[in-house]
Amino acid sequence: MSVTASPHRSTAVHVVQDPQPGQHLVVPAGARLAVRFRRRGLGLSRWQVVDRPGNLLPLEEGPHGFLFLVFDAEASGDQPLRLVRRRVDRSDPGEVRDLTVRVS
């Protein structure tokens, strides 16, 4: 897992690679949050957003990554960003990653 940010605050993109379950992220309001996963195996799986806090606006969604715009919202509480990896050849829910996103 790694976290990086661009040097310009107005266009800051915080990148999280292969986040761990239960990971806490701190991102400034107005920034973009990119969550990316490594591709594994034959490409039969894809990640999906199952639940997200109201202060994360989805900008892009792909099979192995997402881009959100982060807003400051006091009412967002502790609702997790829940991501699930599903395989096209299986019916089980697969791997789940719940992340907590705090706005600084």
Secondary structure, DSSP 8 states (H G I E B T S, - for coil): -EEE--S-GGG-EEEEES--TT-EEEE-TT-EEEEE----TTS-EEEEEEE--TTEEEEEEETTEEEEEE---GGGTT--EEEEEEETT--S--EEEEEEEEE-
